[in-house]
Amino acid sequence: MKKLEFMNEVELRSLCNRVAAKVEEACMIEGVERPLFTVLLWNDPRVAQYVSNAQRPDVVQALRETVERFERQEDVTR
């Protein structure tokens, strides 16, 4: 198995596109209206790869809000 940091650009793009397609497929199967998403992939947290169908400013805002909740240890029980 290959770590992400040893994959070339073509391999990373292919993997990320396949992951994004699976996220969209799973939402369709569950009847969820097409959500915006960002998926982070990493072996080393200092070198994360991502795929997203959202605009960059919206991703930044969503990630900031999520990090703030993580740091406050705020979990939503469903």
PDB file of N, CA, C and O in Angstrom, chain B, residues numbered from 101:
ATOM      1  N   MET B 101       0.846  -1.188   0.000  1.00  0.00           N
ATOM      2  CA  MET B 101       0.000   0.000   0.000  1.00  0.00           C
ATOM      3  C   MET B 101       0.881   1.238   0.000  1.00  0.00           C
ATOM      4  O   MET B 101       1.968   1.259   0.577  1.00  0.00           O
ATOM      5  N   LYS B 102       0.381   2.253  -0.658  1.00  0.00           N
ATOM      6  CA  LYS B 102       1.128   3.489  -0.823  1.00  0.00           C
ATOM      7  C   LYS B 102       0.557   4.573   0.086  1.00  0.00           C
ATOM      8  O   LYS B 102      -0.661   4.738   0.165  1.00  0.00           O
ATOM      9  N   LYS B 103       1.432   5.314   0.774  1.00  0.00           N
ATOM     10  CA  LYS B 103       0.980   6.458   1.550  1.00  0.00           C
ATOM     11  C   LYS B 103       0.683   7.614   0.611  1.00  0.00           C
ATOM     12  O   LYS B 103       1.274   7.727  -0.462  1.00  0.00           O
ATOM     13  N   LEU B 104      -0.236   8.467   1.029  1.00  0.00           N
ATOM     14  CA  LEU B 104      -0.624   9.602   0.187  1.00  0.00           C
ATOM     15  C   LEU B 104       0.567  10.460  -0.211  1.00  0.00           C
ATOM     16  O   LEU B 104       0.649  10.922  -1.349  1.00  0.00           O
ATOM     17  N   GLU B 105       1.476  10.673   0.708  1.00  0.00           N
ATOM     18  CA  GLU B 105       2.606  11.565   0.404  1.00  0.00           C
ATOM     19  C   GLU B 105       3.545  10.998  -0.662  1.00  0.00           C
ATOM     20  O   GLU B 105       4.393  11.719  -1.190  1.00  0.00           O
ATOM     21  N   PHE B 106       3.397   9.716  -0.978  1.00  0.00           N
ATOM     22  CA  PHE B 106       4.230   9.113  -2.022  1.00  0.00           C
ATOM     23  C   PHE B 106       3.485   8.965  -3.357  1.00  0.00           C
ATOM     24  O   PHE B 106       4.027   8.426  -4.321  1.00  0.00           O
ATOM     25  N   MET B 107       2.245   9.446  -3.398  1.00  0.00           N
ATOM     26  CA  MET B 107       1.474   9.391  -4.636  1.00  0.00           C
ATOM     27  C   MET B 107       1.803  10.610  -5.495  1.00  0.00           C
ATOM     28  O   MET B 107       2.071  11.694  -4.976  1.00  0.00           O
ATOM     29  N   ASN B 108       1.780  10.422  -6.799  1.00  0.00           N
ATOM     30  CA  ASN B 108       2.016  11.570  -7.680  1.00  0.00           C
ATOM     31  C   ASN B 108       0.703  12.330  -7.883  1.00  0.00           C
ATOM     32  O   ASN B 108      -0.350  11.893  -7.419  1.00  0.00           O
ATOM     33  N   GLU B 109       0.771  13.453  -8.570  1.00  0.00           N
ATOM     34  CA  GLU B 109      -0.391  14.323  -8.745  1.00  0.00           C
ATOM     35  C   GLU B 109      -1.552  13.613  -9.451  1.00  0.00           C
ATOM     36  O   GLU B 109      -2.710  13.793  -9.076  1.00  0.00           O
ATOM     37  N   VAL B 110      -1.247  12.826 -10.451  1.00  0.00           N
ATOM     38  CA  VAL B 110      -2.286  12.098 -11.195  1.00  0.00           C
ATOM     39  C   VAL B 110      -2.982  11.093 -10.278  1.00  0.00           C
ATOM     40  O   VAL B 110      -4.208  10.985 -10.291  1.00  0.00           O
ATOM     41  N   GLU B 111      -2.205  10.361  -9.486  1.00  0.00           N
ATOM     42  CA  GLU B 111      -2.779   9.379  -8.562  1.00  0.00           C
ATOM     43  C   GLU B 111      -3.649  10.058  -7.506  1.00  0.00           C
ATOM     44  O   GLU B 111      -4.741   9.581  -7.197  1.00  0.00           O
ATOM     45  N   LEU B 112      -3.162  11.181  -6.950  1.00  0.00           N
ATOM     46  CA  LEU B 112      -3.927  11.900  -5.935  1.00  0.00           C
ATOM     47  C   LEU B 112      -5.235  12.433  -6.510  1.00  0.00           C
ATOM     48  O   LEU B 112      -6.285  12.319  -5.877  1.00  0.00           O
ATOM     49  N   ARG B 113      -5.177  13.013  -7.703  1.00  0.00           N
ATOM     50  CA  ARG B 113      -6.378  13.556  -8.336  1.00  0.00           C
ATOM     51  C   ARG B 113      -7.397  12.436  -8.590  1.00  0.00           C
ATOM     52  O   ARG B 113      -8.593  12.618  -8.363  1.00  0.00           O
ATOM     53  N   SER B 114      -6.922  11.291  -9.057  1.00  0.00           N
ATOM     54  CA  SER B 114      -7.807  10.158  -9.313  1.00  0.00           C
ATOM     55  C   SER B 114      -8.469   9.682  -8.018  1.00  0.00           C
ATOM     56  O   SER B 114      -9.680   9.464  -7.980  1.00  0.00           O
ATOM     57  N   LEU B 115      -7.684   9.526  -6.977  1.00  0.00           N
ATOM     58  CA  LEU B 115      -8.219   9.086  -5.691  1.00  0.00           C
ATOM     59  C   LEU B 115      -9.251  10.079  -5.167  1.00  0.00           C
ATOM     60  O   LEU B 115     -10.346   9.686  -4.766  1.00  0.00           O
ATOM     61  N   CYS B 116      -8.906  11.356  -5.169  1.00  0.00           N
ATOM     62  CA  CYS B 116      -9.820  12.373  -4.648  1.00  0.00           C
ATOM     63  C   CYS B 116     -11.113  12.426  -5.456  1.00  0.00           C
ATOM     64  O   CYS B 116     -12.192  12.573  -4.883  1.00  0.00           O
ATOM     65  N   ASN B 117     -11.018  12.311  -6.754  1.00  0.00           N
ATOM     66  CA  ASN B 117     -12.221  12.320  -7.584  1.00  0.00           C
ATOM     67  C   ASN B 117     -13.100  11.109  -7.302  1.00  0.00           C
ATOM     68  O   ASN B 117     -14.325  11.224  -7.287  1.00  0.00           O
ATOM     69  N   ARG B 118     -12.489   9.953  -7.081  1.00  0.00           N
ATOM     70  CA  ARG B 118     -13.260   8.745  -6.753  1.00  0.00           C
ATOM     71  C   ARG B 118     -13.943   8.885  -5.394  1.00  0.00           C
ATOM     72  O   ARG B 118     -15.091   8.471  -5.234  1.00  0.00           O
ATOM     73  N   VAL B 119     -13.251   9.461  -4.423  1.00  0.00           N
ATOM     74  CA  VAL B 119     -13.843   9.680  -3.100  1.00  0.00           C
ATOM     75  C   VAL B 119     -15.029  10.636  -3.213  1.00  0.00           C
ATOM     76  O   VAL B 119     -16.088  10.378  -2.641  1.00  0.00           O
ATOM     77  N   ALA B 120     -14.858  11.736  -3.946  1.00  0.00           N
ATOM     78  CA  ALA B 120     -15.941  12.712  -4.112  1.00  0.00           C
ATOM     79  C   ALA B 120     -17.148  12.063  -4.779  1.00  0.00           C
ATOM     80  O   ALA B 120     -18.283  12.301  -4.368  1.00  0.00           O
ATOM     81  N   ALA B 121     -16.918  11.257  -5.792  1.00  0.00           N
ATOM     82  CA  ALA B 121     -18.022  10.588  -6.486  1.00  0.00           C
ATOM     83  C   ALA B 121     -18.768   9.655  -5.538  1.00  0.00           C
ATOM     84  O   ALA B 121     -19.994   9.560  -5.604  1.00  0.00           O
ATOM     85  N   LYS B 122     -18.048   8.967  -4.660  1.00  0.00           N
ATOM     86  CA  LYS B 122     -18.690   8.062  -3.703  1.00  0.00           C
ATOM     87  C   LYS B 122     -19.512   8.834  -2.674  1.00  0.00           C
ATOM     88  O   LYS B 122     -20.584   8.382  -2.271  1.00  0.00           O
ATOM     89  N   VAL B 123     -19.016   9.997  -2.247  1.00  0.00           N
ATOM     90  CA  VAL B 123     -19.784  10.830  -1.306  1.00  0.00           C
ATOM     91  C   VAL B 123     -21.086  11.258  -1.976  1.00  0.00           C
ATOM     92  O   VAL B 123     -22.156  11.136  -1.380  1.00  0.00           O
ATOM     93  N   GLU B 124     -21.005  11.753  -3.200  1.00  0.00           N
ATOM     94  CA  GLU B 124     -22.208  12.182  -3.908  1.00  0.00           C
ATOM     95  C   GLU B 124     -23.155  11.006  -4.139  1.00  0.00           C
ATOM     96  O   GLU B 124     -24.370  11.156  -4.005  1.00  0.00           O
ATOM     97  N   GLU B 125     -22.615   9.844  -4.483  1.00  0.00           N
ATOM     98  CA  GLU B 125     -23.436   8.648  -4.686  1.00  0.00           C
ATOM     99  C   GLU B 125     -24.159   8.254  -3.408  1.00  0.00           C
ATOM    100  O   GLU B 125     -25.349   7.941  -3.441  1.00  0.00           O
ATOM    101  N   ALA B 126     -23.454   8.266  -2.285  1.00  0.00           N
ATOM    102  CA  ALA B 126     -24.070   7.897  -1.008  1.00  0.00           C
ATOM    103  C   ALA B 126     -25.194   8.865  -0.644  1.00  0.00           C
ATOM    104  O   ALA B 126     -26.225   8.442  -0.120  1.00  0.00           O
ATOM    105  N   CYS B 127     -25.012  10.139  -0.912  1.00  0.00           N
ATOM    106  CA  CYS B 127     -26.068  11.121  -0.630  1.00  0.00           C
ATOM    107  C   CYS B 127     -27.294  10.862  -1.494  1.00  0.00           C
ATOM    108  O   CYS B 127     -28.425  10.943  -1.015  1.00  0.00           O
ATOM    109  N   MET B 128     -27.072  10.552  -2.760  1.00  0.00           N
ATOM    110  CA  MET B 128     -28.194  10.260  -3.658  1.00  0.00           C
ATOM    111  C   MET B 128     -28.951   9.020  -3.184  1.00  0.00           C
ATOM    112  O   MET B 128     -30.182   9.016  -3.172  1.00  0.00           O
ATOM    113  N   ILE B 129     -28.230   7.973  -2.795  1.00  0.00           N
ATOM    114  CA  ILE B 129     -28.862   6.736  -2.320  1.00  0.00           C
ATOM    115  C   ILE B 129     -29.726   7.011  -1.094  1.00  0.00           C
ATOM    116  O   ILE B 129     -30.811   6.447  -0.951  1.00  0.00           O
ATOM    117  N   GLU B 130     -29.239   7.877  -0.216  1.00  0.00           N
ATOM    118  CA  GLU B 130     -29.968   8.189   1.020  1.00  0.00           C
ATOM    119  C   GLU B 130     -31.034   9.257   0.813  1.00  0.00           C
ATOM    120  O   GLU B 130     -31.757   9.592   1.751  1.00  0.00           O
ATOM    121  N   GLY B 131     -31.143   9.797  -0.399  1.00  0.00           N
ATOM    122  CA  GLY B 131     -32.155  10.809  -0.676  1.00  0.00           C
ATOM    123  C   GLY B 131     -31.820  12.174  -0.112  1.00  0.00           C
ATOM    124  O   GLY B 131     -32.712  12.975   0.164  1.00  0.00           O
ATOM    125  N   VAL B 132     -30.536  12.437   0.058  1.00  0.00           N
ATOM    126  CA  VAL B 132     -30.091  13.724   0.599  1.00  0.00           C
ATOM    127  C   VAL B 132     -29.867  14.679  -0.566  1.00  0.00           C
ATOM    128  O   VAL B 132     -29.170  14.355  -1.528  1.00  0.00           O
ATOM    129  N   GLU B 133     -30.474  15.868  -0.463  1.00  0.00           N
ATOM    130  CA  GLU B 133     -30.230  16.879  -1.489  1.00  0.00           C
ATOM    131  C   GLU B 133     -28.737  17.149  -1.554  1.00  0.00           C
ATOM    132  O   GLU B 133     -28.070  17.167  -0.520  1.00  0.00           O
ATOM    133  N   ARG B 134     -28.211  17.355  -2.728  1.00  0.00           N
ATOM    134  CA  ARG B 134     -26.761  17.485  -2.946  1.00  0.00           C
ATOM    135  C   ARG B 134     -26.119  18.467  -1.947  1.00  0.00           C
ATOM    136  O   ARG B 134     -26.260  19.682  -2.093  1.00  0.00           O
ATOM    137  N   PRO B 135     -25.418  17.939  -0.938  1.00  0.00           N
ATOM    138  CA  PRO B 135     -24.774  18.821   0.034  1.00  0.00           C
ATOM    139  C   PRO B 135     -23.412  19.280  -0.479  1.00  0.00           C
ATOM    140  O   PRO B 135     -22.794  18.636  -1.326  1.00  0.00           O
ATOM    141  N   LEU B 136     -22.969  20.403   0.058  1.00  0.00           N
ATOM    142  CA  LEU B 136     -21.582  20.803  -0.180  1.00  0.00           C
ATOM    143  C   LEU B 136     -20.726  19.982   0.773  1.00  0.00           C
ATOM    144  O   LEU B 136     -21.156  19.661   1.881  1.00  0.00           O
ATOM    145  N   PHE B 137     -19.514  19.640   0.341  1.00  0.00           N
ATOM    146  CA  PHE B 137     -18.646  18.845   1.210  1.00  0.00           C
ATOM    147  C   PHE B 137     -17.186  19.106   0.905  1.00  0.00           C
ATOM    148  O   PHE B 137     -16.815  19.568  -0.174  1.00  0.00           O
ATOM    149  N   THR B 138     -16.389  18.796   1.884  1.00  0.00           N
ATOM    150  CA  THR B 138     -14.934  18.740   1.753  1.00  0.00           C
ATOM    151  C   THR B 138     -14.498  17.486   2.476  1.00  0.00           C
ATOM    152  O   THR B 138     -14.918  17.235   3.605  1.00  0.00           O
ATOM    153  N   VAL B 139     -13.661  16.701   1.833  1.00  0.00           N
ATOM    154  CA  VAL B 139     -13.119  15.487   2.437  1.00  0.00           C
ATOM    155  C   VAL B 139     -11.619  15.681   2.565  1.00  0.00           C
ATOM    156  O   VAL B 139     -10.938  15.985   1.586  1.00  0.00           O
ATOM    157  N   LEU B 140     -11.107  15.503   3.779  1.00  0.00           N
ATOM    158  CA  LEU B 140      -9.667  15.584   4.029  1.00  0.00           C
ATOM    159  C   LEU B 140      -9.104  14.175   4.122  1.00  0.00           C
ATOM    160  O   LEU B 140      -9.685  13.307   4.774  1.00  0.00           O
ATOM    161  N   LEU B 141      -7.986  13.956   3.474  1.00  0.00           N
ATOM    162  CA  LEU B 141      -7.284  12.671   3.507  1.00  0.00           C
ATOM    163  C   LEU B 141      -5.847  12.931   3.940  1.00  0.00           C
ATOM    164  O   LEU B 141      -5.212  13.866   3.453  1.00  0.00           O
ATOM    165  N   TRP B 142      -5.332  12.116   4.846  1.00  0.00           N
ATOM    166  CA  TRP B 142      -3.934  12.270   5.228  1.00  0.00           C
ATOM    167  C   TRP B 142      -3.396  11.021   5.895  1.00  0.00           C
ATOM    168  O   TRP B 142      -4.139  10.255   6.508  1.00  0.00           O
ATOM    169  N   ASN B 143      -2.098  10.828   5.767  1.00  0.00           N
ATOM    170  CA  ASN B 143      -1.359   9.873   6.586  1.00  0.00           C
ATOM    171  C   ASN B 143      -0.562  10.669   7.613  1.00  0.00           C
ATOM    172  O   ASN B 143      -0.415  10.254   8.763  1.00  0.00           O
ATOM    173  N   ASP B 144      -0.056  11.807   7.185  1.00  0.00           N
ATOM    174  CA  ASP B 144       0.692  12.742   8.039  1.00  0.00           C
ATOM    175  C   ASP B 144      -0.155  14.007   8.114  1.00  0.00           C
ATOM    176  O   ASP B 144      -0.378  14.641   7.083  1.00  0.00           O
ATOM    177  N   PRO B 145      -0.637  14.401   9.302  1.00  0.00           N
ATOM    178  CA  PRO B 145      -1.545  15.544   9.385  1.00  0.00           C
ATOM    179  C   PRO B 145      -0.940  16.863   8.891  1.00  0.00           C
ATOM    180  O   PRO B 145      -1.667  17.835   8.682  1.00  0.00           O
ATOM    181  N   ARG B 146       0.350  16.904   8.708  1.00  0.00           N
ATOM    182  CA  ARG B 146       0.971  18.120   8.171  1.00  0.00           C
ATOM    183  C   ARG B 146       0.881  18.164   6.655  1.00  0.00           C
ATOM    184  O   ARG B 146       1.206  19.181   6.043  1.00  0.00           O
ATOM    185  N   VAL B 147       0.438  17.055   6.037  1.00  0.00           N
ATOM    186  CA  VAL B 147       0.360  16.973   4.577  1.00  0.00           C
ATOM    187  C   VAL B 147      -0.998  16.392   4.198  1.00  0.00           C
ATOM    188  O   VAL B 147      -1.088  15.240   3.774  1.00  0.00           O
ATOM    189  N   ALA B 148      -2.048  17.185   4.350  1.00  0.00           N
ATOM    190  CA  ALA B 148      -3.397  16.720   4.038  1.00  0.00           C
ATOM    191  C   ALA B 148      -3.732  17.014   2.578  1.00  0.00           C
ATOM    192  O   ALA B 148      -3.332  18.035   2.019  1.00  0.00           O
ATOM    193  N   GLN B 149      -4.464  16.106   1.992  1.00  0.00           N
ATOM    194  CA  GLN B 149      -5.027  16.286   0.658  1.00  0.00           C
ATOM    195  C   GLN B 149      -6.529  16.488   0.849  1.00  0.00           C
ATOM    196  O   GLN B 149      -7.099  16.028   1.838  1.00  0.00           O
ATOM    197  N   TYR B 150      -7.158  17.165  -0.085  1.00  0.00           N
ATOM    198  CA  TYR B 150      -8.596  17.341   0.051  1.00  0.00           C
ATOM    199  C   TYR B 150      -9.272  17.344  -1.303  1.00  0.00           C
ATOM    200  O   TYR B 150      -8.652  17.570  -2.342  1.00  0.00           O
ATOM    201  N   VAL B 151     -10.570  17.083  -1.251  1.00  0.00           N
ATOM    202  CA  VAL B 151     -11.423  17.223  -2.422  1.00  0.00           C
ATOM    203  C   VAL B 151     -12.696  17.903  -1.924  1.00  0.00           C
ATOM    204  O   VAL B 151     -13.170  17.616  -0.825  1.00  0.00           O
ATOM    205  N   SER B 152     -13.241  18.794  -2.730  1.00  0.00           N
ATOM    206  CA  SER B 152     -14.413  19.548  -2.315  1.00  0.00           C
ATOM    207  C   SER B 152     -15.251  19.938  -3.521  1.00  0.00           C
ATOM    208  O   SER B 152     -14.740  20.091  -4.630  1.00  0.00           O
ATOM    209  N   ASN B 153     -16.539  20.094  -3.286  1.00  0.00           N
ATOM    210  CA  ASN B 153     -17.404  20.624  -4.327  1.00  0.00           C
ATOM    211  C   ASN B 153     -17.910  22.016  -3.951  1.00  0.00           C
ATOM    212  O   ASN B 153     -18.848  22.529  -4.560  1.00  0.00           O
ATOM    213  N   ALA B 154     -17.289  22.613  -2.959  1.00  0.00           N
ATOM    214  CA  ALA B 154     -17.693  23.928  -2.466  1.00  0.00           C
ATOM    215  C   ALA B 154     -16.667  24.992  -2.863  1.00  0.00           C
ATOM    216  O   ALA B 154     -15.537  24.683  -3.239  1.00  0.00           O
ATOM    217  N   GLN B 155     -17.088  26.235  -2.769  1.00  0.00           N
ATOM    218  CA  GLN B 155     -16.179  27.349  -3.030  1.00  0.00           C
ATOM    219  C   GLN B 155     -15.202  27.481  -1.860  1.00  0.00           C
ATOM    220  O   GLN B 155     -15.572  27.263  -0.706  1.00  0.00           O
ATOM    221  N   ARG B 156     -13.974  27.832  -2.161  1.00  0.00           N
ATOM    222  CA  ARG B 156     -12.914  27.920  -1.141  1.00  0.00           C
ATOM    223  C   ARG B 156     -13.307  28.758   0.078  1.00  0.00           C
ATOM    224  O   ARG B 156     -13.087  28.301   1.199  1.00  0.00           O
ATOM    225  N   PRO B 157     -13.880  29.968  -0.077  1.00  0.00           N
ATOM    226  CA  PRO B 157     -14.235  30.742   1.126  1.00  0.00           C
ATOM    227  C   PRO B 157     -15.243  30.024   2.021  1.00  0.00           C
ATOM    228  O   PRO B 157     -15.177  30.135   3.245  1.00  0.00           O
ATOM    229  N   ASP B 158     -16.179  29.285   1.409  1.00  0.00           N
ATOM    230  CA  ASP B 158     -17.150  28.531   2.203  1.00  0.00           C
ATOM    231  C   ASP B 158     -16.486  27.368   2.929  1.00  0.00           C
ATOM    232  O   ASP B 158     -16.851  27.050   4.061  1.00  0.00           O
ATOM    233  N   VAL B 159     -15.513  26.735   2.281  1.00  0.00           N
ATOM    234  CA  VAL B 159     -14.777  25.641   2.917  1.00  0.00           C
ATOM    235  C   VAL B 159     -14.005  26.176   4.115  1.00  0.00           C
ATOM    236  O   VAL B 159     -14.030  25.576   5.190  1.00  0.00           O
ATOM    237  N   VAL B 160     -13.325  27.290   3.937  1.00  0.00           N
ATOM    238  CA  VAL B 160     -12.547  27.888   5.031  1.00  0.00           C
ATOM    239  C   VAL B 160     -13.462  28.206   6.209  1.00  0.00           C
ATOM    240  O   VAL B 160     -13.124  27.913   7.356  1.00  0.00           O
ATOM    241  N   GLN B 161     -14.612  28.799   5.933  1.00  0.00           N
ATOM    242  CA  GLN B 161     -15.550  29.139   7.005  1.00  0.00           C
ATOM    243  C   GLN B 161     -16.047  27.884   7.717  1.00  0.00           C
ATOM    244  O   GLN B 161     -16.098  27.850   8.947  1.00  0.00           O
ATOM    245  N   ALA B 162     -16.411  26.862   6.961  1.00  0.00           N
ATOM    246  CA  ALA B 162     -16.906  25.626   7.566  1.00  0.00           C
ATOM    247  C   ALA B 162     -15.823  24.937   8.398  1.00  0.00           C
ATOM    248  O   ALA B 162     -16.099  24.433   9.487  1.00  0.00           O
ATOM    249  N   LEU B 163     -14.596  24.917   7.884  1.00  0.00           N
ATOM    250  CA  LEU B 163     -13.509  24.284   8.635  1.00  0.00           C
ATOM    251  C   LEU B 163     -13.198  25.056   9.920  1.00  0.00           C
ATOM    252  O   LEU B 163     -12.953  24.451  10.964  1.00  0.00           O
ATOM    253  N   ARG B 164     -13.208  26.385   9.844  1.00  0.00           N
ATOM    254  CA  ARG B 164     -12.961  27.180  11.062  1.00  0.00           C
ATOM    255  C   ARG B 164     -14.014  26.890  12.120  1.00  0.00           C
ATOM    256  O   ARG B 164     -13.693  26.687  13.291  1.00  0.00           O
ATOM    257  N   GLU B 165     -15.264  26.874  11.701  1.00  0.00           N
ATOM    258  CA  GLU B 165     -16.351  26.627  12.638  1.00  0.00           C
ATOM    259  C   GLU B 165     -16.221  25.226  13.239  1.00  0.00           C
ATOM    260  O   GLU B 165     -16.464  25.036  14.431  1.00  0.00           O
ATOM    261  N   THR B 166     -15.843  24.259  12.427  1.00  0.00           N
ATOM    262  CA  THR B 166     -15.672  22.890  12.905  1.00  0.00           C
ATOM    263  C   THR B 166     -14.515  22.787  13.882  1.00  0.00           C
ATOM    264  O   THR B 166     -14.638  22.139  14.922  1.00  0.00           O
ATOM    265  N   VAL B 167     -13.395  23.414  13.564  1.00  0.00           N
ATOM    266  CA  VAL B 167     -12.233  23.392  14.461  1.00  0.00           C
ATOM    267  C   VAL B 167     -12.588  24.034  15.799  1.00  0.00           C
ATOM    268  O   VAL B 167     -12.197  23.528  16.851  1.00  0.00           O
ATOM    269  N   GLU B 168     -13.324  25.140  15.768  1.00  0.00           N
ATOM    270  CA  GLU B 168     -13.725  25.787  17.024  1.00  0.00           C
ATOM    271  C   GLU B 168     -14.563  24.848  17.878  1.00  0.00           C
ATOM    272  O   GLU B 168     -14.381  24.788  19.094  1.00  0.00           O
ATOM    273  N   ARG B 169     -15.497  24.101  17.242  1.00  0.00           N
ATOM    274  CA  ARG B 169     -16.295  23.135  18.000  1.00  0.00           C
ATOM    275  C   ARG B 169     -15.431  21.991  18.522  1.00  0.00           C
ATOM    276  O   ARG B 169     -15.625  21.537  19.650  1.00  0.00           O
ATOM    277  N   PHE B 170     -14.481  21.521  17.716  1.00  0.00           N
ATOM    278  CA  PHE B 170     -13.563  20.465  18.170  1.00  0.00           C
ATOM    279  C   PHE B 170     -12.793  20.930  19.404  1.00  0.00           C
ATOM    280  O   PHE B 170     -12.684  20.203  20.391  1.00  0.00           O
ATOM    281  N   GLU B 171     -12.266  22.140  19.334  1.00  0.00           N
ATOM    282  CA  GLU B 171     -11.453  22.655  20.443  1.00  0.00           C
ATOM    283  C   GLU B 171     -12.276  22.855  21.710  1.00  0.00           C
ATOM    284  O   GLU B 171     -11.762  22.698  22.818  1.00  0.00           O
ATOM    285  N   ARG B 172     -13.544  23.201  21.552  1.00  0.00           N
ATOM    286  CA  ARG B 172     -14.430  23.345  22.736  1.00  0.00           C
ATOM    287  C   ARG B 172     -15.031  22.006  23.138  1.00  0.00           C
ATOM    288  O   ARG B 172     -15.780  21.926  24.112  1.00  0.00           O
ATOM    289  N   GLN B 173     -14.706  20.957  22.394  1.00  0.00           N
ATOM    290  CA  GLN B 173     -15.241  19.612  22.622  1.00  0.00           C
ATOM    291  C   GLN B 173     -16.762  19.600  22.620  1.00  0.00           C
ATOM    292  O   GLN B 173     -17.396  18.917  23.424  1.00  0.00           O
ATOM    293  N   GLU B 174     -17.329  20.366  21.706  1.00  0.00           N
ATOM    294  CA  GLU B 174     -18.782  20.420  21.561  1.00  0.00           C
ATOM    295  C   GLU B 174     -19.217  19.387  20.528  1.00  0.00           C
ATOM    296  O   GLU B 174     -18.954  19.523  19.334  1.00  0.00           O
ATOM    297  N   ASP B 175     -19.877  18.373  21.010  1.00  0.00           N
ATOM    298  CA  ASP B 175     -20.409  17.339  20.128  1.00  0.00           C
ATOM    299  C   ASP B 175     -21.934  17.424  20.146  1.00  0.00           C
ATOM    300  O   ASP B 175     -22.543  17.661  21.190  1.00  0.00           O
ATOM    301  N   VAL B 176     -22.525  17.233  19.002  1.00  0.00           N
ATOM    302  CA  VAL B 176     -23.981  17.250  18.908  1.00  0.00           C
ATOM    303  C   VAL B 176     -24.456  15.795  18.924  1.00  0.00           C
ATOM    304  O   VAL B 176     -24.108  15.006  18.046  1.00  0.00           O
ATOM    305  N   THR B 177     -25.246  15.459  19.926  1.00  0.00           N
ATOM    306  CA  THR B 177     -25.793  14.114  20.024  1.00  0.00           C
ATOM    307  C   THR B 177     -27.038  14.042  19.153  1.00  0.00           C
ATOM    308  O   THR B 177     -27.925  14.889  19.254  1.00  0.00           O
ATOM    309  N   ARG B 178     -27.099  13.051  18.317  1.00  0.00           N
ATOM    310  CA  ARG B 178     -28.271  12.896  17.437  1.00  0.00           C
ATOM    311  C   ARG B 178     -28.964  11.602  17.744  1.00  0.00           C
ATOM    312  O   ARG B 178     -29.973  11.277  17.118  1.00  0.00           O
TER     313      ARG B 178
END
